Amino acid sequence: MKKLSDAEFEIMQVLWRHNAPMTSNQLLEEMGDSRSWKLASLMTVLARMAEKGAVYCDRSTRTNYYTALVSEEEYKLAEGETFLEKLFHKSAKVFIASLYQGRKMSAGEVQELRQYLDELEKEED
């Protein structure tokens, strides 16, 4: 799937949160003040998202319903892989080291990560 813009990602978050088909009006209402869009602007973005394969538009009734075609987990995995590849040469170790050396991780967070990795290792055995 192609990368989503920030606006497209916000729409996907609403669809993922509701986990049910939504109309454009429902989406507009749910997004509230985060974007001061008119319905036509939202419809343009939804059409672009459909072209990207991110959403499906069910036009079988008089009202169009939009559904996410990609799960939140799938999108996060793809974006995480792209992020690691682009900035850290596919190395989670280099990524974590940069966070720690930049003092973006506390000792407690390092311990929590260590415990998580230990659990993953046990699951593989």
Secondary structure, DSSP 8 states (H G I E B T S, - for coil): -----HHHHHHHHHHHHHTS-B-HHHHHHHHGGG----HHHHHHHHHHHHHHTSEEEE-SSSS-EEEESS-HHHHHHHHHHHHHHHHHTT-HHHHHHHHHHTT-S-HHHHHHHHHHHHHHHHHH-
